Amino acid sequence: MNIPPDDNLVATEDACPTCGQRHIDRLVWIEDGQRVRCAACLNIYMPPNRRPEGGDAHAAPTQ
């Protein structure tokens, strides 16, 4: 049986460093547009692709 890929997952390196959560609906951008809160374990972190030296592949809109 073929299981289609889940398009709602962030890159492995952007997963929560505490629990490994990758589902985009469980990783909530904080208003500063730089950090993410994991809804699974409540950890707050800055995804590597959002850091200034990294790419901006998963950027949230900033105000």
CHARMM-style PDB file with segment names, atoms N, HN, CA, C and O in Angstrom:
ATOM      1  N   MET     1       0.845  -1.179   0.000  1.00  0.00      PROA
ATOM      2  CA  MET     1       0.000   0.000   0.000  1.00  0.00      PROA
ATOM      3  C   MET     1       0.888   1.239   0.000  1.00  0.00      PROA
ATOM      4  O   MET     1       1.816   1.346   0.802  1.00  0.00      PROA
ATOM      5  N   ASN     2       0.603   2.163  -0.892  1.00  0.00      PROA
ATOM      6  HN  ASN     2      -0.151   2.077  -1.544  1.00  0.00      PROA
ATOM      7  CA  ASN     2       1.347   3.415  -0.961  1.00  0.00      PROA
ATOM      8  C   ASN     2       0.667   4.461  -0.098  1.00  0.00      PROA
ATOM      9  O   ASN     2      -0.537   4.693  -0.208  1.00  0.00      PROA
ATOM     10  N   ILE     3       1.452   5.083   0.757  1.00  0.00      PROA
ATOM     11  HN  ILE     3       2.429   4.893   0.847  1.00  0.00      PROA
ATOM     12  CA  ILE     3       0.948   6.162   1.604  1.00  0.00      PROA
ATOM     13  C   ILE     3       1.467   7.464   1.028  1.00  0.00      PROA
ATOM     14  O   ILE     3       2.679   7.642   0.909  1.00  0.00      PROA
ATOM     15  N   PRO     4       0.569   8.385   0.665  1.00  0.00      PROA
ATOM     16  CA  PRO     4       1.030   9.641   0.087  1.00  0.00      PROA
ATOM     17  C   PRO     4       1.815  10.453   1.116  1.00  0.00      PROA
ATOM     18  O   PRO     4       1.551  10.365   2.316  1.00  0.00      PROA
ATOM     19  N   PRO     5       2.779  11.243   0.643  1.00  0.00      PROA
ATOM     20  CA  PRO     5       3.539  12.080   1.583  1.00  0.00      PROA
ATOM     21  C   PRO     5       2.633  13.114   2.238  1.00  0.00      PROA
ATOM     22  O   PRO     5       1.663  13.574   1.635  1.00  0.00      PROA
ATOM     23  N   ASP     6       2.953  13.470   3.455  1.00  0.00      PROA
ATOM     24  HN  ASP     6       3.741  13.097   3.945  1.00  0.00      PROA
ATOM     25  CA  ASP     6       2.190  14.478   4.182  1.00  0.00      PROA
ATOM     26  C   ASP     6       2.776  15.848   3.863  1.00  0.00      PROA
ATOM     27  O   ASP     6       3.877  16.172   4.310  1.00  0.00      PROA
ATOM     28  N   ASP     7       2.055  16.648   3.097  1.00  0.00      PROA
ATOM     29  HN  ASP     7       1.161  16.385   2.734  1.00  0.00      PROA
ATOM     30  CA  ASP     7       2.529  17.977   2.703  1.00  0.00      PROA
ATOM     31  C   ASP     7       2.460  18.974   3.852  1.00  0.00      PROA
ATOM     32  O   ASP     7       2.911  20.110   3.704  1.00  0.00      PROA
ATOM     33  N   ASN     8       1.912  18.577   4.979  1.00  0.00      PROA
ATOM     34  HN  ASN     8       1.546  17.654   5.099  1.00  0.00      PROA
ATOM     35  CA  ASN     8       1.768  19.476   6.115  1.00  0.00      PROA
ATOM     36  C   ASN     8       2.888  19.318   7.137  1.00  0.00      PROA
ATOM     37  O   ASN     8       2.720  19.676   8.303  1.00  0.00      PROA
ATOM     38  N   LEU     9       4.024  18.785   6.710  1.00  0.00      PROA
ATOM     39  HN  LEU     9       4.161  18.493   5.763  1.00  0.00      PROA
ATOM     40  CA  LEU     9       5.163  18.632   7.605  1.00  0.00      PROA
ATOM     41  C   LEU     9       6.230  19.657   7.254  1.00  0.00      PROA
ATOM     42  O   LEU     9       6.487  19.924   6.080  1.00  0.00      PROA
ATOM     43  N   VAL    10       6.847  20.225   8.279  1.00  0.00      PROA
ATOM     44  HN  VAL    10       6.638  20.008   9.232  1.00  0.00      PROA
ATOM     45  CA  VAL    10       7.979  21.127   8.050  1.00  0.00      PROA
ATOM     46  C   VAL    10       9.226  20.272   7.819  1.00  0.00      PROA
ATOM     47  O   VAL    10       9.218  19.069   8.080  1.00  0.00      PROA
ATOM     48  N   ALA    11      10.272  20.887   7.339  1.00  0.00      PROA
ATOM     49  HN  ALA    11      10.279  21.864   7.127  1.00  0.00      PROA
ATOM     50  CA  ALA    11      11.539  20.185   7.138  1.00  0.00      PROA
ATOM     51  C   ALA    11      12.019  19.594   8.468  1.00  0.00      PROA
ATOM     52  O   ALA    11      11.741  20.139   9.536  1.00  0.00      PROA
ATOM     53  N   THR    12      12.723  18.501   8.387  1.00  0.00      PROA
ATOM     54  HN  THR    12      12.948  18.058   7.519  1.00  0.00      PROA
ATOM     55  CA  THR    12      13.210  17.813   9.587  1.00  0.00      PROA
ATOM     56  C   THR    12      13.994  18.757  10.489  1.00  0.00      PROA
ATOM     57  O   THR    12      13.845  18.709  11.710  1.00  0.00      PROA
ATOM     58  N   GLU    13      14.822  19.609   9.908  1.00  0.00      PROA
ATOM     59  HN  GLU    13      14.943  19.648   8.916  1.00  0.00      PROA
ATOM     60  CA  GLU    13      15.645  20.508  10.724  1.00  0.00      PROA
ATOM     61  C   GLU    13      14.817  21.589  11.419  1.00  0.00      PROA
ATOM     62  O   GLU    13      15.293  22.201  12.375  1.00  0.00      PROA
ATOM     63  N   ASP    14      13.590  21.836  10.962  1.00  0.00      PROA
ATOM     64  HN  ASP    14      13.203  21.338  10.186  1.00  0.00      PROA
ATOM     65  CA  ASP    14      12.717  22.833  11.585  1.00  0.00      PROA
ATOM     66  C   ASP    14      11.762  22.237  12.618  1.00  0.00      PROA
ATOM     67  O   ASP    14      10.966  22.961  13.215  1.00  0.00      PROA
ATOM     68  N   ALA    15      11.837  20.933  12.829  1.00  0.00      PROA
ATOM     69  HN  ALA    15      12.484  20.345  12.343  1.00  0.00      PROA
ATOM     70  CA  ALA    15      10.984  20.265  13.816  1.00  0.00      PROA
ATOM     71  C   ALA    15      11.304  20.770  15.221  1.00  0.00      PROA
ATOM     72  O   ALA    15      12.383  21.310  15.464  1.00  0.00      PROA
ATOM     73  N   CYS    16      10.371  20.593  16.130  1.00  0.00      PROA
ATOM     74  HN  CYS    16       9.494  20.155  15.933  1.00  0.00      PROA
ATOM     75  CA  CYS    16      10.595  20.974  17.527  1.00  0.00      PROA
ATOM     76  C   CYS    16      11.797  20.210  18.071  1.00  0.00      PROA
ATOM     77  O   CYS    16      11.821  18.981  18.003  1.00  0.00      PROA
ATOM     78  N   PRO    17      12.786  20.906  18.604  1.00  0.00      PROA
ATOM     79  CA  PRO    17      13.975  20.227  19.115  1.00  0.00      PROA
ATOM     80  C   PRO    17      13.717  19.423  20.392  1.00  0.00      PROA
ATOM     81  O   PRO    17      14.529  18.579  20.770  1.00  0.00      PROA
ATOM     82  N   THR    18      12.595  19.682  21.049  1.00  0.00      PROA
ATOM     83  HN  THR    18      11.935  20.367  20.741  1.00  0.00      PROA
ATOM     84  CA  THR    18      12.282  18.965  22.284  1.00  0.00      PROA
ATOM     85  C   THR    18      11.557  17.652  22.010  1.00  0.00      PROA
ATOM     86  O   THR    18      11.957  16.604  22.517  1.00  0.00      PROA
ATOM     87  N   CYS    19      10.490  17.703  21.209  1.00  0.00      PROA
ATOM     88  HN  CYS    19      10.165  18.554  20.797  1.00  0.00      PROA
ATOM     89  CA  CYS    19       9.677  16.496  21.008  1.00  0.00      PROA
ATOM     90  C   CYS    19       9.690  15.975  19.574  1.00  0.00      PROA
ATOM     91  O   CYS    19       9.181  14.886  19.310  1.00  0.00      PROA
ATOM     92  N   GLY    20      10.269  16.743  18.640  1.00  0.00      PROA
ATOM     93  HN  GLY    20      10.682  17.628  18.854  1.00  0.00      PROA
ATOM     94  CA  GLY    20      10.350  16.289  17.255  1.00  0.00      PROA
ATOM     95  C   GLY    20       9.110  16.551  16.420  1.00  0.00      PROA
ATOM     96  O   GLY    20       9.031  16.090  15.281  1.00  0.00      PROA
ATOM     97  N   GLN    21       8.138  17.280  16.959  1.00  0.00      PROA
ATOM     98  HN  GLN    21       8.202  17.654  17.884  1.00  0.00      PROA
ATOM     99  CA  GLN    21       6.902  17.585  16.224  1.00  0.00      PROA
ATOM    100  C   GLN    21       7.240  18.274  14.910  1.00  0.00      PROA
ATOM    101  O   GLN    21       8.037  19.211  14.894  1.00  0.00      PROA
ATOM    102  N   ARG    22       6.637  17.819  13.793  1.00  0.00      PROA
ATOM    103  HN  ARG    22       5.988  17.057  13.807  1.00  0.00      PROA
ATOM    104  CA  ARG    22       6.872  18.405  12.478  1.00  0.00      PROA
ATOM    105  C   ARG    22       5.603  18.888  11.799  1.00  0.00      PROA
ATOM    106  O   ARG    22       5.683  19.575  10.781  1.00  0.00      PROA
ATOM    107  N   HSD    23       4.428  18.550  12.332  1.00  0.00      PROA
ATOM    108  HN  HSD    23       4.363  17.992  13.159  1.00  0.00      PROA
ATOM    109  CA  HSD    23       3.183  18.921  11.663  1.00  0.00      PROA
ATOM    110  C   HSD    23       2.975  20.429  11.779  1.00  0.00      PROA
ATOM    111  O   HSD    23       2.992  20.994  12.873  1.00  0.00      PROA
ATOM    112  N   ILE    24       2.782  21.051  10.647  1.00  0.00      PROA
ATOM    113  HN  ILE    24       2.768  20.592   9.759  1.00  0.00      PROA
ATOM    114  CA  ILE    24       2.712  22.513  10.585  1.00  0.00      PROA
ATOM    115  C   ILE    24       1.580  23.092  11.435  1.00  0.00      PROA
ATOM    116  O   ILE    24       1.701  24.206  11.943  1.00  0.00      PROA
ATOM    117  N   ASP    25       0.492  22.356  11.594  1.00  0.00      PROA
ATOM    118  HN  ASP    25       0.394  21.450  11.182  1.00  0.00      PROA
ATOM    119  CA  ASP    25      -0.624  22.847  12.401  1.00  0.00      PROA
ATOM    120  C   ASP    25      -0.344  22.783  13.895  1.00  0.00      PROA
ATOM    121  O   ASP    25      -1.096  23.358  14.682  1.00  0.00      PROA
ATOM    122  N   ARG    26       0.703  22.107  14.301  1.00  0.00      PROA
ATOM    123  HN  ARG    26       1.314  21.640  13.662  1.00  0.00      PROA
ATOM    124  CA  ARG    26       1.071  22.000  15.717  1.00  0.00      PROA
ATOM    125  C   ARG    26       2.236  22.923  16.072  1.00  0.00      PROA
ATOM    126  O   ARG    26       2.640  23.003  17.232  1.00  0.00      PROA
ATOM    127  N   LEU    27       2.772  23.619  15.069  1.00  0.00      PROA
ATOM    128  HN  LEU    27       2.444  23.555  14.127  1.00  0.00      PROA
ATOM    129  CA  LEU    27       3.884  24.563  15.274  1.00  0.00      PROA
ATOM    130  C   LEU    27       3.353  25.957  14.960  1.00  0.00      PROA
ATOM    131  O   LEU    27       3.098  26.285  13.802  1.00  0.00      PROA
ATOM    132  N   VAL    28       3.190  26.769  15.989  1.00  0.00      PROA
ATOM    133  HN  VAL    28       3.398  26.502  16.931  1.00  0.00      PROA
ATOM    134  CA  VAL    28       2.496  28.048  15.872  1.00  0.00      PROA
ATOM    135  C   VAL    28       3.506  29.197  15.936  1.00  0.00      PROA
ATOM    136  O   VAL    28       4.265  29.320  16.897  1.00  0.00      PROA
ATOM    137  N   TRP    29       3.501  30.030  14.898  1.00  0.00      PROA
ATOM    138  HN  TRP    29       2.884  29.930  14.117  1.00  0.00      PROA
ATOM    139  CA  TRP    29       4.395  31.190  14.900  1.00  0.00      PROA
ATOM    140  C   TRP    29       3.970  32.166  15.988  1.00  0.00      PROA
ATOM    141  O   TRP    29       2.784  32.453  16.152  1.00  0.00      PROA
ATOM    142  N   ILE    30       4.942  32.669  16.722  1.00  0.00      PROA
ATOM    143  HN  ILE    30       5.905  32.436  16.589  1.00  0.00      PROA
ATOM    144  CA  ILE    30       4.712  33.699  17.727  1.00  0.00      PROA
ATOM    145  C   ILE    30       4.706  35.039  16.998  1.00  0.00      PROA
ATOM    146  O   ILE    30       5.295  35.154  15.924  1.00  0.00      PROA
ATOM    147  N   GLU    31       4.062  36.034  17.552  1.00  0.00      PROA
ATOM    148  HN  GLU    31       3.583  35.940  18.425  1.00  0.00      PROA
ATOM    149  CA  GLU    31       3.866  37.324  16.879  1.00  0.00      PROA
ATOM    150  C   GLU    31       5.148  37.991  16.410  1.00  0.00      PROA
ATOM    151  O   GLU    31       5.101  38.803  15.486  1.00  0.00      PROA
ATOM    152  N   ASP    32       6.291  37.680  17.011  1.00  0.00      PROA
ATOM    153  HN  ASP    32       6.329  37.021  17.761  1.00  0.00      PROA
ATOM    154  CA  ASP    32       7.539  38.321  16.570  1.00  0.00      PROA
ATOM    155  C   ASP    32       7.999  37.818  15.206  1.00  0.00      PROA
ATOM    156  O   ASP    32       8.920  38.386  14.619  1.00  0.00      PROA
ATOM    157  N   GLY    33       7.366  36.750  14.690  1.00  0.00      PROA
ATOM    158  HN  GLY    33       6.619  36.288  15.167  1.00  0.00      PROA
ATOM    159  CA  GLY    33       7.710  36.236  13.371  1.00  0.00      PROA
ATOM    160  C   GLY    33       9.046  35.519  13.317  1.00  0.00      PROA
ATOM    161  O   GLY    33       9.502  35.159  12.232  1.00  0.00      PROA
ATOM    162  N   GLN    34       9.683  35.304  14.453  1.00  0.00      PROA
ATOM    163  HN  GLN    34       9.312  35.596  15.334  1.00  0.00      PROA
ATOM    164  CA  GLN    34      10.987  34.660  14.496  1.00  0.00      PROA
ATOM    165  C   GLN    34      10.946  33.303  15.200  1.00  0.00      PROA
ATOM    166  O   GLN    34      11.711  32.395  14.874  1.00  0.00      PROA
ATOM    167  N   ARG    35      10.038  33.183  16.169  1.00  0.00      PROA
ATOM    168  HN  ARG    35       9.416  33.920  16.433  1.00  0.00      PROA
ATOM    169  CA  ARG    35      10.007  31.981  17.001  1.00  0.00      PROA
ATOM    170  C   ARG    35       8.705  31.224  16.813  1.00  0.00      PROA
ATOM    171  O   ARG    35       7.696  31.768  16.364  1.00  0.00      PROA
ATOM    172  N   VAL    36       8.764  29.951  17.173  1.00  0.00      PROA
ATOM    173  HN  VAL    36       9.584  29.509  17.538  1.00  0.00      PROA
ATOM    174  CA  VAL    36       7.629  29.047  17.033  1.00  0.00      PROA
ATOM    175  C   VAL    36       7.342  28.417  18.387  1.00  0.00      PROA
ATOM    176  O   VAL    36       8.261  28.107  19.146  1.00  0.00      PROA
ATOM    177  N   ARG    37       6.051  28.228  18.687  1.00  0.00      PROA
ATOM    178  HN  ARG    37       5.304  28.479  18.070  1.00  0.00      PROA
ATOM    179  CA  ARG    37       5.657  27.484  19.893  1.00  0.00      PROA
ATOM    180  C   ARG    37       5.104  26.146  19.437  1.00  0.00      PROA
ATOM    181  O   ARG    37       4.218  26.092  18.583  1.00  0.00      PROA
ATOM    182  N   CYS    38       5.623  25.073  20.001  1.00  0.00      PROA
ATOM    183  HN  CYS    38       6.342  25.117  20.695  1.00  0.00      PROA
ATOM    184  CA  CYS    38       5.138  23.731  19.703  1.00  0.00      PROA
ATOM    185  C   CYS    38       3.906  23.468  20.560  1.00  0.00      PROA
ATOM    186  O   CYS    38       3.979  23.525  21.788  1.00  0.00      PROA
ATOM    187  N   ALA    39       2.774  23.180  19.920  1.00  0.00      PROA
ATOM    188  HN  ALA    39       2.715  23.134  18.923  1.00  0.00      PROA
ATOM    189  CA  ALA    39       1.543  22.918  20.657  1.00  0.00      PROA
ATOM    190  C   ALA    39       1.581  21.570  21.368  1.00  0.00      PROA
ATOM    191  O   ALA    39       0.797  21.335  22.287  1.00  0.00      PROA
ATOM    192  N   ALA    40       2.473  20.692  20.959  1.00  0.00      PROA
ATOM    193  HN  ALA    40       3.111  20.882  20.213  1.00  0.00      PROA
ATOM    194  CA  ALA    40       2.558  19.372  21.585  1.00  0.00      PROA
ATOM    195  C   ALA    40       3.258  19.427  22.944  1.00  0.00      PROA
ATOM    196  O   ALA    40       2.801  18.800  23.901  1.00  0.00      PROA
ATOM    197  N   CYS    41       4.365  20.175  23.035  1.00  0.00      PROA
ATOM    198  HN  CYS    41       4.736  20.684  22.258  1.00  0.00      PROA
ATOM    199  CA  CYS    41       5.135  20.194  24.289  1.00  0.00      PROA
ATOM    200  C   CYS    41       5.314  21.599  24.862  1.00  0.00      PROA
ATOM    201  O   CYS    41       5.902  21.758  25.932  1.00  0.00      PROA
ATOM    202  N   LEU    42       4.811  22.623  24.158  1.00  0.00      PROA
ATOM    203  HN  LEU    42       4.333  22.494  23.289  1.00  0.00      PROA
ATOM    204  CA  LEU    42       4.863  24.034  24.564  1.00  0.00      PROA
ATOM    205  C   LEU    42       6.262  24.652  24.522  1.00  0.00      PROA
ATOM    206  O   LEU    42       6.467  25.752  25.034  1.00  0.00      PROA
ATOM    207  N   ASN    43       7.216  23.957  23.921  1.00  0.00      PROA
ATOM    208  HN  ASN    43       7.049  23.063  23.506  1.00  0.00      PROA
ATOM    209  CA  ASN    43       8.557  24.513  23.755  1.00  0.00      PROA
ATOM    210  C   ASN    43       8.498  25.682  22.772  1.00  0.00      PROA
ATOM    211  O   ASN    43       7.750  25.643  21.796  1.00  0.00      PROA
ATOM    212  N   ILE    44       9.288  26.716  23.036  1.00  0.00      PROA
ATOM    213  HN  ILE    44       9.895  26.747  23.829  1.00  0.00      PROA
ATOM    214  CA  ILE    44       9.418  27.859  22.132  1.00  0.00      PROA
ATOM    215  C   ILE    44      10.836  27.834  21.588  1.00  0.00      PROA
ATOM    216  O   ILE    44      11.804  27.742  22.343  1.00  0.00      PROA
ATOM    217  N   TYR    45      10.948  27.918  20.263  1.00  0.00      PROA
ATOM    218  HN  TYR    45      10.162  27.993  19.650  1.00  0.00      PROA
ATOM    219  CA  TYR    45      12.276  27.845  19.644  1.00  0.00      PROA
ATOM    220  C   TYR    45      12.293  28.626  18.339  1.00  0.00      PROA
ATOM    221  O   TYR    45      11.247  28.988  17.801  1.00  0.00      PROA
ATOM    222  N   MET    46      13.502  28.878  17.841  1.00  0.00      PROA
ATOM    223  HN  MET    46      14.351  28.584  18.278  1.00  0.00      PROA
ATOM    224  CA  MET    46      13.681  29.547  16.563  1.00  0.00      PROA
ATOM    225  C   MET    46      14.131  28.489  15.554  1.00  0.00      PROA
ATOM    226  O   MET    46      15.234  27.956  15.670  1.00  0.00      PROA
ATOM    227  N   PRO    47      13.285  28.182  14.563  1.00  0.00      PROA
ATOM    228  CA  PRO    47      13.671  27.182  13.573  1.00  0.00      PROA
ATOM    229  C   PRO    47      14.936  27.605  12.834  1.00  0.00      PROA
ATOM    230  O   PRO    47      15.100  28.783  12.518  1.00  0.00      PROA
ATOM    231  N   PRO    48      15.832  26.660  12.554  1.00  0.00      PROA
ATOM    232  CA  PRO    48      17.087  26.996  11.865  1.00  0.00      PROA
ATOM    233  C   PRO    48      16.873  27.734  10.548  1.00  0.00      PROA
ATOM    234  O   PRO    48      17.669  28.608  10.205  1.00  0.00      PROA
ATOM    235  N   ASN    49      15.822  27.406   9.803  1.00  0.00      PROA
ATOM    236  HN  ASN    49      15.176  26.695  10.082  1.00  0.00      PROA
ATOM    237  CA  ASN    49      15.580  28.079   8.526  1.00  0.00      PROA
ATOM    238  C   ASN    49      15.069  29.499   8.698  1.00  0.00      PROA
ATOM    239  O   ASN    49      14.922  30.222   7.713  1.00  0.00      PROA
ATOM    240  N   ARG    50      14.797  29.911   9.927  1.00  0.00      PROA
ATOM    241  HN  ARG    50      14.917  29.324  10.727  1.00  0.00      PROA
ATOM    242  CA  ARG    50      14.327  31.274  10.183  1.00  0.00      PROA
ATOM    243  C   ARG    50      15.446  32.141  10.747  1.00  0.00      PROA
ATOM    244  O   ARG    50      15.324  33.366  10.767  1.00  0.00      PROA
ATOM    245  N   ARG    51      16.520  31.533  11.201  1.00  0.00      PROA
ATOM    246  HN  ARG    51      16.619  30.538  11.184  1.00  0.00      PROA
ATOM    247  CA  ARG    51      17.635  32.302  11.759  1.00  0.00      PROA
ATOM    248  C   ARG    51      18.284  33.136  10.663  1.00  0.00      PROA
ATOM    249  O   ARG    51      18.257  32.745   9.497  1.00  0.00      PROA
ATOM    250  N   PRO    52      18.863  34.270  11.014  1.00  0.00      PROA
ATOM    251  CA  PRO    52      19.439  35.162   9.999  1.00  0.00      PROA
ATOM    252  C   PRO    52      20.431  34.488   9.059  1.00  0.00      PROA
ATOM    253  O   PRO    52      20.478  34.825   7.876  1.00  0.00      PROA
ATOM    254  N   GLU    53      21.228  33.540   9.562  1.00  0.00      PROA
ATOM    255  HN  GLU    53      21.190  33.267  10.523  1.00  0.00      PROA
ATOM    256  CA  GLU    53      22.221  32.892   8.704  1.00  0.00      PROA
ATOM    257  C   GLU    53      21.614  31.774   7.859  1.00  0.00      PROA
ATOM    258  O   GLU    53      22.273  31.252   6.960  1.00  0.00      PROA
ATOM    259  N   GLY    54      20.359  31.401   8.143  1.00  0.00      PROA
ATOM    260  HN  GLY    54      19.824  31.826   8.873  1.00  0.00      PROA
ATOM    261  CA  GLY    54      19.689  30.333   7.396  1.00  0.00      PROA
ATOM    262  C   GLY    54      18.799  30.908   6.308  1.00  0.00      PROA
ATOM    263  O   GLY    54      18.717  32.124   6.133  1.00  0.00      PROA
ATOM    264  N   GLY    55      18.145  30.037   5.593  1.00  0.00      PROA
ATOM    265  HN  GLY    55      18.211  29.049   5.736  1.00  0.00      PROA
ATOM    266  CA  GLY    55      17.193  30.465   4.582  1.00  0.00      PROA
ATOM    267  C   GLY    55      15.923  30.961   5.236  1.00  0.00      PROA
ATOM    268  O   GLY    55      15.856  31.090   6.458  1.00  0.00      PROA
ATOM    269  N   ASP    56      14.937  31.234   4.442  1.00  0.00      PROA
ATOM    270  HN  ASP    56      14.992  31.130   3.449  1.00  0.00      PROA
ATOM    271  CA  ASP    56      13.672  31.753   4.958  1.00  0.00      PROA
ATOM    272  C   ASP    56      12.521  30.916   4.410  1.00  0.00      PROA
ATOM    273  O   ASP    56      11.454  31.442   4.092  1.00  0.00      PROA
ATOM    274  N   ALA    57      12.748  29.606   4.302  1.00  0.00      PROA
ATOM    275  HN  ALA    57      13.614  29.178   4.560  1.00  0.00      PROA
ATOM    276  CA  ALA    57      11.803  28.712   3.633  1.00  0.00      PROA
ATOM    277  C   ALA    57      10.442  28.646   4.311  1.00  0.00      PROA
ATOM    278  O   ALA    57       9.437  28.432   3.633  1.00  0.00      PROA
ATOM    279  N   HSD    58      10.379  28.824   5.635  1.00  0.00      PROA
ATOM    280  HN  HSD    58      11.196  28.997   6.185  1.00  0.00      PROA
ATOM    281  CA  HSD    58       9.116  28.681   6.336  1.00  0.00      PROA
ATOM    282  C   HSD    58       8.745  29.978   7.056  1.00  0.00      PROA
ATOM    283  O   HSD    58       8.236  29.961   8.177  1.00  0.00      PROA
ATOM    284  N   ALA    59       9.004  31.072   6.404  1.00  0.00      PROA
ATOM    285  HN  ALA    59       9.417  31.087   5.494  1.00  0.00      PROA
ATOM    286  CA  ALA    59       8.765  32.366   7.030  1.00  0.00      PROA
ATOM    287  C   ALA    59       7.276  32.626   7.214  1.00  0.00      PROA
ATOM    288  O   ALA    59       6.458  32.357   6.334  1.00  0.00      PROA
ATOM    289  N   ALA    60       6.961  33.146   8.358  1.00  0.00      PROA
ATOM    290  HN  ALA    60       7.625  33.364   9.073  1.00  0.00      PROA
ATOM    291  CA  ALA    60       5.590  33.572   8.634  1.00  0.00      PROA
ATOM    292  C   ALA    60       5.483  35.047   8.274  1.00  0.00      PROA
ATOM    293  O   ALA    60       6.479  35.768   8.311  1.00  0.00      PROA
ATOM    294  N   PRO    61       4.305  35.493   7.933  1.00  0.00      PROA
ATOM    295  CA  PRO    61       4.157  36.927   7.638  1.00  0.00      PROA
ATOM    296  C   PRO    61       4.487  37.759   8.879  1.00  0.00      PROA
ATOM    297  O   PRO    61       4.095  37.404   9.990  1.00  0.00      PROA
ATOM    298  N   THR    62       5.187  38.832   8.691  1.00  0.00      PROA
ATOM    299  HN  THR    62       5.506  39.120   7.788  1.00  0.00      PROA
ATOM    300  CA  THR    62       5.511  39.727   9.807  1.00  0.00      PROA
ATOM    301  C   THR    62       4.731  41.016   9.633  1.00  0.00      PROA
ATOM    302  O   THR    62       4.307  41.365   8.531  1.00  0.00      PROA
ATOM    303  N   GLN    63       4.553  41.707  10.732  1.00  0.00      PROA
ATOM    304  HN  GLN    63       4.898  41.424  11.627  1.00  0.00      PROA
ATOM    305  CA  GLN    63       3.776  42.942  10.681  1.00  0.00      PROA
ATOM    306  C   GLN    63       4.661  44.129  10.920  1.00  0.00      PROA
ATOM    307  OT1 GLN    63       4.185  45.264  10.915  1.00  0.00      PROA
TER     308      GLN     63
END
